[in-house]
Amino acid sequence: MTNVLVVYDRAAGRLLREQEFTHRKDALAARFRVEREQGDHDNIEVVVLTARSRDDLLKTHARYFQTLDELAGAQ
């Protein structure tokens, strides 16, 4: 399993940070640390995604990893 911390700017539609962790607890600790650092920004989304592989995450959560143009072209 892979656990990926994602920091995403919704307003800009772009990935700000991606970091992979072996252990979910480490990924969650990083998430809470980033949320404290970011403060109260409505447009910044901080999540931990878990899947068998990064490729699986690219399929299930493409919006974090692809541009809007890439997403529009994939349909």
SULRA-V23622 format. One record per residue. N is the residue number from 0. PHI is phi in degrees with one decimal (999 if undefined). NEAR is the number of other ideal C-beta (glycine too) atoms within 12 Angstrom. Layout:
BEGIN
n;phi;near
N;PHI;NEAR
N;PHI;NEAR
END
This chain:
BEGIN
n;phi;near
0;999;18
1;-120.8;24
2;-122.1;28
3;-120.8;37
4;-82.3;33
5;-123.7;36
6;-117.4;29
7;-126.6;28
8;-93.8;19
9;-65.5;20
10;-64.5;13
11;-88.0;15
12;66.4;20
13;-142.5;23
14;-77.7;30
15;-94.1;24
16;-156.6;23
17;-141.1;27
18;-141.9;25
19;-96.6;23
20;-129.7;23
21;-75.9;13
22;-107.2;16
23;-59.1;20
24;-61.3;14
25;-69.4;18
26;-65.1;27
27;-67.3;21
28;-61.3;18
29;-64.7;27
30;-59.2;29
31;-65.6;17
32;-64.4;18
33;-64.4;26
34;-61.0;20
35;-64.7;13
36;-66.1;16
37;-70.7;20
38;73.0;11
39;-96.9;9
40;-112.2;19
41;-62.3;10
42;-88.6;17
43;-100.2;24
44;-108.7;28
45;-121.7;32
46;-138.9;29
47;-115.6;33
48;-109.1;36
49;-125.2;26
50;-157.2;20
51;-65.2;15
52;-153.2;16
53;-64.6;23
54;-58.8;14
55;-62.2;17
56;-64.5;28
57;-62.8;24
58;-79.8;17
59;-86.4;17
60;-132.9;24
61;-57.5;22
62;-59.3;24
63;-78.1;32
64;-109.4;25
65;-120.7;21
66;-73.3;16
67;-61.7;19
68;-63.5;11
69;-64.2;17
70;-63.5;16
71;-65.2;12
72;-75.0;10
73;-78.4;14
74;-91.0;9
END
